[in-house]
Amino acid sequence: MSLNSTDDVTPESPVPSHFMSYAGLDPQVMILASLFIAMIAVATLVFITKRQSQSKGNSLILVGAPDSGKTTIFTSLVYNQTVPTHTSLQTNSSFIPRSGSKQPFRIIDIPGHPRIREQFREFVSDAKALVFIVDANTISRNGSVVAEHLHLVMSAIASLPPSHSLPSLIILAHKADLMRTASGSADSILLAVNRVQTVLERELEKRRLSQSGMGVESMGSEDEKSDVGGLECSGPEATFKFDNWDGGEVRFLGTSIKEVKVPQGGKPGLFALQDWIEDNM
C-alpha cells in the first residue's frame, strides 16, 4: 500500500476532494481567471490609494494680500519667534514637527503680489486648510482688492472634484491690536472679525451680482467683467453670506501682532490660529 493511501483512487474509494475541485476545468481558463482576479485587486488598490492621496491633504497654506502679515505668521509658527520680514516675492515652505503621535505637517507661505499670488493653486489639492490673512486695520480701505483675491481662493476650492475632501477655509482677521476700541484691547479681536466679515461679504456680493449681470459693475466692458465662479450660495438669504456658501465651511479667527489681554490673562497674539492647528492638523 502507498504511504499516501488516502489519495489513492480505486473503484471502491471516492475521488479525493482536491482532485474534484479541479475536475472539468481547463487549465488555461483557470490561469486567465487568476490573472483577471489579480488585475481587479491591483486596480482596486491603486484606486483606493489614489483617492486617499487626493482626499487627505496635510498642508496649511497661508494666502492673502501683500503686507497682511503672512510671512510674519509663517516665521512665528515655524520658528516660534517673530523674525523681521519684508514683502515676499517667493514661496516659503517648511515642515512643522508635532508632539506625540501626531504627524508633521507642511506650512506654505504664498506671496500676495498680483502676478504670483495664484501660485497657491499648485498646492491646493494637498491642502488641509487655506488660511486667508486679512489686515483688519486696512480692510475698509482696500476691501475690493482683498475680496478679489479671496474670490480666486474660493473658486479654486469650489472647483475641486467631488471625490476630494474640501480643505477648510479660515479667514484670519489679523493685526487686531492696531484697531482702536472704546473698551480696551479685549474687544479688538471681536471688532476685527466683525469688520472683516462685513466688508468681505459686501464686496463678494458685488462681484456675484456683477457676474450675474445685475450689478453696477456689469455696465462696463466685457473685459472688466469677472468670469471667476465659486460664489454660489444656498439658503434663504438673497445676498452672499459665508454661512450659506456652497464651497464648504468658512471659519473666522482673530489674531494680533502682540499679546492680547483676555480675562484669563495674557495670550500670544496668534493663539486662536495655534489652537485651531493643534486641534485640526
DASUL-V761374 format. One record per backbone hydrogen bond with DSSP energy under -0.5 kcal/mol. NH is the residue of the N-H (numbers start at 1). CO is the residue of the C=O. E is the energy in kcal/mol with one decimal. If there is no record, write none. Layout:
nh->(NH	NH)
co->(CO	CO)
e->(E	E)
This chain:
nh->(5	5	7	8	10	13	19	20	21	22	23	25	30	31	32	33	34	35	36	37	38	39	40	41	42	43	44	45	46	47	48	49	50	51	52	53	54	55	56	57	58	59	60	61	61	62	62	63	63	65	68	73	74	75	76	77	78	79	80	81	83	92	94	96	97	102	105	106	107	108	109	110	110	116	117	119	120	121	122	123	124	126	127	128	129	130	131	132	132	133	133	134	136	136	138	139	141	142	143	146	147	148	149	150	151	152	153	154	155	156	157	158	159	160	164	168	169	170	170	171	171	172	172	173	173	174	174	176	178	179	184	187	188	189	191	192	193	194	195	196	197	198	199	200	201	202	203	204	205	206	207	208	209	210	211	212	213	213	214	215	218	219	220	224	225	225	234	244	245	246	248	251	253	255	256	260	262	262	265	267	271	274	275	276	277	278	279	280	281)
co->(2	3	4	5	8	10	16	16	17	19	20	22	26	27	28	29	30	31	32	33	34	35	36	37	38	39	40	41	42	43	44	45	46	47	48	49	50	51	52	55	126	126	106	59	129	60	108	61	131	133	65	69	70	71	72	73	74	75	76	75	81	109	107	105	95	99	96	58	94	60	92	62	108	113	113	116	117	118	119	120	120	123	124	59	59	168	61	130	170	63	131	172	134	174	135	135	138	138	139	142	143	144	145	146	147	148	149	150	151	152	153	154	155	157	161	128	249	130	168	169	251	132	170	171	253	134	172	255	175	176	181	184	185	185	187	188	189	190	191	192	193	194	195	196	197	198	199	200	201	202	203	204	205	206	207	208	209	210	209	209	215	216	217	221	221	222	244	241	242	232	245	169	171	173	269	267	260	265	262	260	268	270	271	272	273	274	275	276	277)
e->(-0.6	-0.8	-1.7	-1.1	-0.6	-1.2	-0.9	-1.9	-1.8	-0.9	-1.0	-1.7	-2.0	-2.1	-2.4	-2.5	-2.2	-2.4	-2.4	-2.3	-2.3	-2.4	-2.1	-2.2	-2.4	-2.7	-2.5	-2.1	-2.5	-2.4	-2.5	-2.5	-2.7	-2.5	-2.4	-2.3	-1.8	-1.8	-1.6	-0.7	-1.4	-1.0	-3.1	-0.5	-2.3	-0.5	-3.5	-0.6	-2.7	-0.6	-1.4	-2.2	-2.7	-2.6	-2.0	-2.4	-2.4	-2.7	-1.0	-0.8	-0.5	-2.0	-1.9	-3.0	-0.6	-1.3	-1.6	-2.0	-3.0	-2.7	-3.2	-2.6	-0.6	-1.6	-1.8	-1.7	-1.1	-1.6	-1.7	-1.8	-1.1	-1.6	-1.4	-3.0	-1.6	-2.9	-3.4	-0.7	-3.2	-3.2	-0.8	-2.9	-1.1	-2.3	-1.4	-0.9	-1.4	-1.6	-0.5	-2.2	-2.6	-1.8	-1.8	-2.6	-2.4	-1.4	-1.5	-2.7	-2.4	-1.9	-1.9	-2.5	-1.3	-1.4	-2.0	-2.2	-1.2	-2.8	-0.6	-0.5	-2.7	-2.7	-0.7	-0.7	-3.1	-2.8	-1.2	-2.2	-1.6	-1.5	-0.5	-1.2	-1.1	-0.6	-2.3	-2.6	-2.4	-2.4	-2.4	-2.5	-2.6	-2.3	-2.4	-2.4	-2.3	-1.9	-2.4	-2.7	-1.8	-1.6	-1.7	-2.3	-2.5	-2.1	-1.9	-1.6	-0.6	-0.7	-2.3	-1.4	-0.8	-1.8	-1.8	-0.8	-0.6	-0.7	-2.4	-1.2	-1.2	-2.8	-1.0	-2.7	-2.0	-2.4	-1.7	-2.4	-0.6	-2.0	-2.5	-2.0	-1.9	-2.7	-2.6	-1.7	-2.4	-2.4	-1.8	-1.8	-2.4)
